[in-house]
Amino acid sequence: MDHVNGFDVRPGFYEINGATAIPGGVNFTVHSHGATAIELLLFQRGEEEPYAVLPFPDRYRIGNVYSMIVFKLNIEEFEYAFRVDGPRDVEKGLIFDKTRYLLDPYARAVTGQSQWGVKSVMDQHYRARVVKDDFDWGNMSRPLIPMEDLVIYELHVRGFTIHESSAVAAPGTFEGLREKIPYLKELGVNAVELMPIFEFDEMQDARQVDGEQLYNYWGYNTVSFFAPNTSYASGLEYNREGNELKRLIQDCNENGIEVYLDVVFNHTAEGNEDGPFFSFKGFDNNIYYLLTPGGQYYNFSGCGNTLNCNHPIVHQMIMDCLRYWVTTYHISGFRFDLASILGRNEDGTPMNKPPLLQAMAFDPILGDVKLIAEAWDAGGLYQVGSFPAWNRWAEWNGRYRDDMRRYLKGDAGCAQAAALRMVGSRDIYQSGERKNASVNFITCHDGFTLWDLYSYNVKHNEKNGWGGTDGANDNNSWNCGIEGATDDPEINTLRRRMVRNAFALLMCSRGIPMFLAGDEFCNTQ
């Protein structure tokens, strides 16, 4: 037993990352390859300055892992962060800064983001809480629906129930979605794919445009991979963050509906050289991110940085993360955003047999989990039909989307391509072993909804203040004769018929159909 700044401490459990409550105290384990010293910071809830600073004694370090048990800590009375000291050489990617408060990469709950649209008092730094995992799952087991029987429904947790027409008691939350399970069953879907629910910062790039407050709504800017977004909970869940999400998953599973997560392992919310500095940059910037020879950030994600997914440290973190969501939250599947990045080497080049993708395919805990790739990235790598699969990975079939859109709007010479898509894209998935590889879709969260697909010839994103620079221009849409909203009954009748045509073709195609939430009632965005 040692004494550090008034606390009784001893060496901890080096193989248990993050902060874990144990009898008599809390185990803190963190690692950094380049650090020379690490400090644990303890905060009173909501306070900006720590009430205690506990340096990890030198002998509490084994290899690059620092682990310490702090005794007589009540997890409900503190929040925590770290400070990491080390060398600074920007060209080598070393940017250690001992003045920064850093979020634990393995944090199970993040503070300061619990109310949607409210800027954290901590501003440019985050803190974590220790989570008590005592949720009672009862006798529930995951449905384990065969791939060929899936009907996937992609939705945004907040957007799905935030409007008053959803008629739920807790709009815009996990609980609000749970209230809509009867609606999901009535639709006939048996898998919901939740757009990102990892902790993210909706206030990143928040701005006023024409008097309207805009947020980073979609969630594709991960702050913490192990923590659910607390602003999606209907109430505060101090030290039991995630229980409301677990109740949602439990009830979905009991009603025969699997729950998938849209996960973003290709980049983080720390952005490029000008972006915030709150976690990975401070622990091992040159390990967690793909860097140029001059120490700048490769941007294959289009979002400022790219995670170095096939470095052994990042590889381990991603695998730990997926196993955690499967074992602790009973998740049934994952859709990987810009998944081709997960197959890039440390110099950015595509790999023949990416070890991370192979590890996911053969991992025992992930053995019955659905793995779905968005088989391209923002750096020009397009792998639809050639994604490294090991007979385990399915893919968003972007070829299906494009060919069916052209066919539906009447482009000449598209019938043969549409027929190939309808019979399972055998020209793409030639191997008989990949018969369940194609996730067919016509719309998704990117770009037009189904109603917009037949209301506009070109995108109209003026209201976000970006001058139309966002989004794709090749939408293969058709406005049915009038651009935008109209009172013309013939045009609206035609548009509704086009929507029904799209639904019918999707349901009649071999493969796994995926629908975008709201398309069934002609939502526009």
FENNORMO-V820715 format. One record per residue. N is the residue number from 1. RES is the residue in three letters. SS is DSSP state (H for helix, E for strand, - for the rest). PHI is phi as a letter, one per 40 degrees, with the letter a starting at -180 (none if undefined). BURIAL is I if it has 16 or more other ideal C-beta (glycine too) atoms within 10 Angstrom, else O. Layout:
# FENNORMO-V820715
n->(N	N)
res->(RES	RES)
ss->(SS	SS)
phi->(PHI	PHI)
burial->(BURIAL	BURIAL)
This chain:
# FENNORMO-V820715
n->(1	2	3	4	5	6	7	8	9	10	11	12	13	14	15	16	17	18	19	20	21	22	23	24	25	26	27	28	29	30	31	32	33	34	35	36	37	38	39	40	41	42	43	44	45	46	47	48	49	50	51	52	53	54	55	56	57	58	59	60	61	62	63	64	65	66	67	68	69	70	71	72	73	74	75	76	77	78	79	80	81	82	83	84	85	86	87	88	89	90	91	92	93	94	95	96	97	98	99	100	101	102	103	104	105	106	107	108	109	110	111	112	113	114	115	116	117	118	119	120	121	122	123	124	125	126	127	128	129	130	131	132	133	134	135	136	137	138	139	140	141	142	143	144	145	146	147	148	149	150	151	152	153	154	155	156	157	158	159	160	161	162	163	164	165	166	167	168	169	170	171	172	173	174	175	176	177	178	179	180	181	182	183	184	185	186	187	188	189	190	191	192	193	194	195	196	197	198	199	200	201	202	203	204	205	206	207	208	209	210	211	212	213	214	215	216	217	218	219	220	221	222	223	224	225	226	227	228	229	230	231	232	233	234	235	236	237	238	239	240	241	242	243	244	245	246	247	248	249	250	251	252	253	254	255	256	257	258	259	260	261	262	263	264	265	266	267	268	269	270	271	272	273	274	275	276	277	278	279	280	281	282	283	284	285	286	287	288	289	290	291	292	293	294	295	296	297	298	299	300	301	302	303	304	305	306	307	308	309	310	311	312	313	314	315	316	317	318	319	320	321	322	323	324	325	326	327	328	329	330	331	332	333	334	335	336	337	338	339	340	341	342	343	344	345	346	347	348	349	350	351	352	353	354	355	356	357	358	359	360	361	362	363	364	365	366	367	368	369	370	371	372	373	374	375	376	377	378	379	380	381	382	383	384	385	386	387	388	389	390	391	392	393	394	395	396	397	398	399	400	401	402	403	404	405	406	407	408	409	410	411	412	413	414	415	416	417	418	419	420	421	422	423	424	425	426	427	428	429	430	431	432	433	434	435	436	437	438	439	440	441	442	443	444	445	446	447	448	449	450	451	452	453	454	455	456	457	458	459	460	461	462	463	464	465	466	467	468	469	470	471	472	473	474	475	476	477	478	479	480	481	482	483	484	485	486	487	488	489	490	491	492	493	494	495	496	497	498	499	500	501	502	503	504	505	506	507	508	509	510	511	512	513	514	515	516	517	518	519	520	521	522	523	524	525)
res->(MET	ASP	HIS	VAL	ASN	GLY	PHE	ASP	VAL	ARG	PRO	GLY	PHE	TYR	GLU	ILE	ASN	GLY	ALA	THR	ALA	ILE	PRO	GLY	GLY	VAL	ASN	PHE	THR	VAL	HIS	SER	HIS	GLY	ALA	THR	ALA	ILE	GLU	LEU	LEU	LEU	PHE	GLN	ARG	GLY	GLU	GLU	GLU	PRO	TYR	ALA	VAL	LEU	PRO	PHE	PRO	ASP	ARG	TYR	ARG	ILE	GLY	ASN	VAL	TYR	SER	MET	ILE	VAL	PHE	LYS	LEU	ASN	ILE	GLU	GLU	PHE	GLU	TYR	ALA	PHE	ARG	VAL	ASP	GLY	PRO	ARG	ASP	VAL	GLU	LYS	GLY	LEU	ILE	PHE	ASP	LYS	THR	ARG	TYR	LEU	LEU	ASP	PRO	TYR	ALA	ARG	ALA	VAL	THR	GLY	GLN	SER	GLN	TRP	GLY	VAL	LYS	SER	VAL	MET	ASP	GLN	HIS	TYR	ARG	ALA	ARG	VAL	VAL	LYS	ASP	ASP	PHE	ASP	TRP	GLY	ASN	MET	SER	ARG	PRO	LEU	ILE	PRO	MET	GLU	ASP	LEU	VAL	ILE	TYR	GLU	LEU	HIS	VAL	ARG	GLY	PHE	THR	ILE	HIS	GLU	SER	SER	ALA	VAL	ALA	ALA	PRO	GLY	THR	PHE	GLU	GLY	LEU	ARG	GLU	LYS	ILE	PRO	TYR	LEU	LYS	GLU	LEU	GLY	VAL	ASN	ALA	VAL	GLU	LEU	MET	PRO	ILE	PHE	GLU	PHE	ASP	GLU	MET	GLN	ASP	ALA	ARG	GLN	VAL	ASP	GLY	GLU	GLN	LEU	TYR	ASN	TYR	TRP	GLY	TYR	ASN	THR	VAL	SER	PHE	PHE	ALA	PRO	ASN	THR	SER	TYR	ALA	SER	GLY	LEU	GLU	TYR	ASN	ARG	GLU	GLY	ASN	GLU	LEU	LYS	ARG	LEU	ILE	GLN	ASP	CYS	ASN	GLU	ASN	GLY	ILE	GLU	VAL	TYR	LEU	ASP	VAL	VAL	PHE	ASN	HIS	THR	ALA	GLU	GLY	ASN	GLU	ASP	GLY	PRO	PHE	PHE	SER	PHE	LYS	GLY	PHE	ASP	ASN	ASN	ILE	TYR	TYR	LEU	LEU	THR	PRO	GLY	GLY	GLN	TYR	TYR	ASN	PHE	SER	GLY	CYS	GLY	ASN	THR	LEU	ASN	CYS	ASN	HIS	PRO	ILE	VAL	HIS	GLN	MET	ILE	MET	ASP	CYS	LEU	ARG	TYR	TRP	VAL	THR	THR	TYR	HIS	ILE	SER	GLY	PHE	ARG	PHE	ASP	LEU	ALA	SER	ILE	LEU	GLY	ARG	ASN	GLU	ASP	GLY	THR	PRO	MET	ASN	LYS	PRO	PRO	LEU	LEU	GLN	ALA	MET	ALA	PHE	ASP	PRO	ILE	LEU	GLY	ASP	VAL	LYS	LEU	ILE	ALA	GLU	ALA	TRP	ASP	ALA	GLY	GLY	LEU	TYR	GLN	VAL	GLY	SER	PHE	PRO	ALA	TRP	ASN	ARG	TRP	ALA	GLU	TRP	ASN	GLY	ARG	TYR	ARG	ASP	ASP	MET	ARG	ARG	TYR	LEU	LYS	GLY	ASP	ALA	GLY	CYS	ALA	GLN	ALA	ALA	ALA	LEU	ARG	MET	VAL	GLY	SER	ARG	ASP	ILE	TYR	GLN	SER	GLY	GLU	ARG	LYS	ASN	ALA	SER	VAL	ASN	PHE	ILE	THR	CYS	HIS	ASP	GLY	PHE	THR	LEU	TRP	ASP	LEU	TYR	SER	TYR	ASN	VAL	LYS	HIS	ASN	GLU	LYS	ASN	GLY	TRP	GLY	GLY	THR	ASP	GLY	ALA	ASN	ASP	ASN	ASN	SER	TRP	ASN	CYS	GLY	ILE	GLU	GLY	ALA	THR	ASP	ASP	PRO	GLU	ILE	ASN	THR	LEU	ARG	ARG	ARG	MET	VAL	ARG	ASN	ALA	PHE	ALA	LEU	LEU	MET	CYS	SER	ARG	GLY	ILE	PRO	MET	PHE	LEU	ALA	GLY	ASP	GLU	PHE	CYS	ASN	THR	GLN)
ss->(-	E	E	E	-	-	E	E	E	E	E	-	-	-	-	-	-	E	E	E	E	E	-	-	E	E	E	E	E	E	E	-	-	-	E	E	E	E	E	E	E	E	E	-	-	-	-	-	-	-	-	E	E	E	E	-	-	H	H	H	E	E	-	-	E	E	E	E	E	E	E	-	-	-	H	H	H	-	E	E	E	E	E	E	E	E	-	E	E	H	H	H	-	E	E	-	-	-	-	-	-	E	-	-	-	-	-	-	-	E	-	-	-	-	-	-	-	-	-	-	-	-	-	-	-	-	-	E	-	-	-	-	-	-	-	-	-	-	-	-	-	-	-	-	-	-	H	H	H	-	E	E	E	E	E	-	H	H	H	H	H	-	-	H	H	H	-	-	-	-	-	-	-	H	H	H	H	H	H	-	H	H	H	H	H	H	H	-	-	-	E	E	E	E	-	-	-	E	E	E	-	-	-	-	-	-	E	E	E	-	-	E	E	E	-	-	-	-	-	-	-	E	E	E	E	E	E	E	-	H	H	H	-	-	-	-	-	-	-	-	-	-	H	H	H	H	H	H	H	H	H	H	H	H	-	-	-	E	E	E	E	E	E	-	-	-	-	-	-	-	-	-	-	-	-	-	-	-	-	H	H	H	H	H	H	H	H	H	E	-	E	-	-	-	-	-	E	-	-	-	-	-	-	-	-	-	E	-	-	-	-	H	H	H	H	H	H	H	H	H	H	H	H	H	H	H	H	H	H	-	-	-	E	E	E	E	-	-	H	H	H	H	H	E	-	-	-	-	-	E	-	-	-	-	H	H	H	H	H	H	H	H	-	-	-	-	-	-	-	E	E	E	E	-	-	E	-	-	-	-	-	E	-	-	-	-	-	-	-	-	-	-	E	E	E	E	-	H	H	H	H	H	H	H	H	H	H	H	-	-	-	-	-	-	H	H	H	H	H	H	H	H	-	-	-	-	-	-	-	-	-	H	H	H	-	-	-	E	E	E	-	-	-	-	-	-	-	-	-	H	H	H	H	-	-	-	-	-	-	-	-	H	H	H	-	-	-	-	-	-	-	-	-	-	-	-	-	-	-	-	-	-	-	-	-	-	-	-	H	H	H	H	H	H	H	H	H	H	H	H	H	H	H	H	H	H	H	H	-	-	-	E	E	E	E	E	-	-	H	H	H	-	-	-	-)
phi->(none	b	b	b	f	g	b	c	b	a	d	b	c	c	c	b	c	g	b	b	c	b	d	g	i	b	c	b	b	a	b	a	c	b	c	b	a	b	b	c	b	b	b	c	d	g	c	c	b	c	c	a	b	b	c	c	d	d	c	c	b	b	g	b	b	b	a	a	c	b	c	f	b	c	c	c	b	a	b	a	a	b	b	b	b	i	c	b	a	d	c	c	g	c	b	d	a	c	c	c	c	b	c	d	d	b	d	c	a	b	c	g	b	c	b	d	g	b	c	c	c	c	f	c	b	b	b	b	b	c	b	c	c	b	c	c	c	g	c	c	b	c	c	f	c	d	d	c	b	c	b	c	b	c	a	b	d	c	c	c	b	c	c	c	c	c	f	b	c	b	c	g	b	d	c	c	c	d	c	c	d	d	c	c	c	c	c	g	c	b	a	b	b	c	d	d	b	c	d	b	b	c	c	c	g	c	a	b	b	f	g	b	c	b	b	c	c	c	g	c	a	c	c	a	c	b	b	c	c	c	c	c	c	c	a	c	b	d	g	b	d	h	c	c	c	c	c	c	c	d	c	c	c	c	b	g	b	c	b	b	b	c	b	b	c	c	a	b	c	c	g	c	d	c	c	c	b	b	a	c	d	c	c	a	d	c	b	c	b	c	b	c	d	c	g	c	c	c	b	c	c	g	b	h	a	b	c	c	c	c	c	d	c	c	d	c	c	c	c	d	c	c	c	c	c	c	c	c	b	f	c	b	a	b	b	c	c	f	c	c	c	c	b	c	c	c	c	g	c	c	b	c	b	d	c	c	c	c	c	c	c	b	c	c	c	c	c	b	c	c	b	b	b	c	c	a	a	c	c	g	c	b	b	c	g	b	c	d	b	f	f	b	c	c	b	c	c	c	c	d	d	c	c	c	c	c	c	c	c	g	c	c	g	b	c	c	c	c	c	c	c	c	c	h	f	c	c	c	b	c	c	c	c	b	c	b	c	c	c	c	a	b	b	a	c	c	g	c	c	c	c	c	c	b	b	b	c	b	c	b	b	c	c	c	g	b	g	g	c	c	g	c	b	b	c	f	b	a	c	g	h	b	c	g	c	a	c	c	c	c	c	c	c	c	c	c	c	c	c	c	d	c	c	c	c	c	c	c	c	c	h	c	c	b	b	c	d	h	c	c	b	g	c	b	b)
burial->(O	O	O	I	O	O	I	O	I	O	I	I	O	I	O	O	I	I	I	I	I	O	O	O	I	I	I	I	I	I	I	I	O	I	I	O	I	I	I	I	I	I	I	O	O	O	O	O	O	I	O	I	O	I	I	I	O	O	O	I	I	O	O	O	I	I	I	I	I	I	O	O	I	O	I	O	O	I	I	I	I	I	I	I	I	I	O	O	O	O	O	O	I	O	I	I	O	O	O	I	I	I	I	I	I	I	I	I	I	I	I	I	I	I	O	I	O	O	O	I	O	I	O	O	I	I	I	I	I	I	I	O	O	O	I	O	O	O	O	O	O	I	I	O	I	O	O	O	O	I	I	I	I	I	I	I	I	I	I	I	I	I	O	O	O	I	O	I	O	I	I	I	I	I	I	I	I	I	I	I	I	O	I	I	O	O	O	O	I	I	I	I	I	I	I	I	I	I	I	I	I	I	I	O	O	O	O	O	O	O	O	O	O	I	O	I	I	I	I	I	I	I	I	I	I	I	I	I	I	I	I	I	I	I	O	O	I	I	O	I	I	I	I	I	I	I	O	I	I	I	I	I	I	O	O	O	I	I	I	I	I	I	I	I	I	I	I	I	I	I	I	O	O	O	I	I	I	I	I	I	I	I	I	I	I	I	I	I	I	I	I	O	O	O	I	I	I	I	I	I	I	O	I	I	I	I	I	I	I	I	I	O	I	I	I	O	I	I	I	O	I	I	O	I	I	I	O	O	I	I	I	I	I	I	I	I	I	I	I	I	I	I	I	I	I	I	O	I	O	O	I	O	O	I	O	I	I	I	I	I	I	O	I	O	O	I	O	O	I	I	I	I	I	I	I	I	I	I	I	O	I	O	I	I	I	O	I	I	I	O	O	I	I	I	I	I	I	I	I	I	I	I	I	I	I	I	I	I	I	O	O	O	O	I	O	O	I	I	O	I	I	I	O	I	I	O	O	I	I	O	O	O	O	I	O	I	I	I	I	I	I	I	I	I	I	O	I	I	I	I	I	I	I	I	I	I	O	O	I	O	O	O	O	O	O	O	O	O	O	O	O	O	O	O	I	I	I	I	I	I	O	I	O	O	O	O	O	O	O	O	I	I	O	O	I	O	O	I	I	O	O	I	I	O	I	I	O	O	I	I	I	I	I	I	I	I	I	I	I	O	O	I	O	O	O)
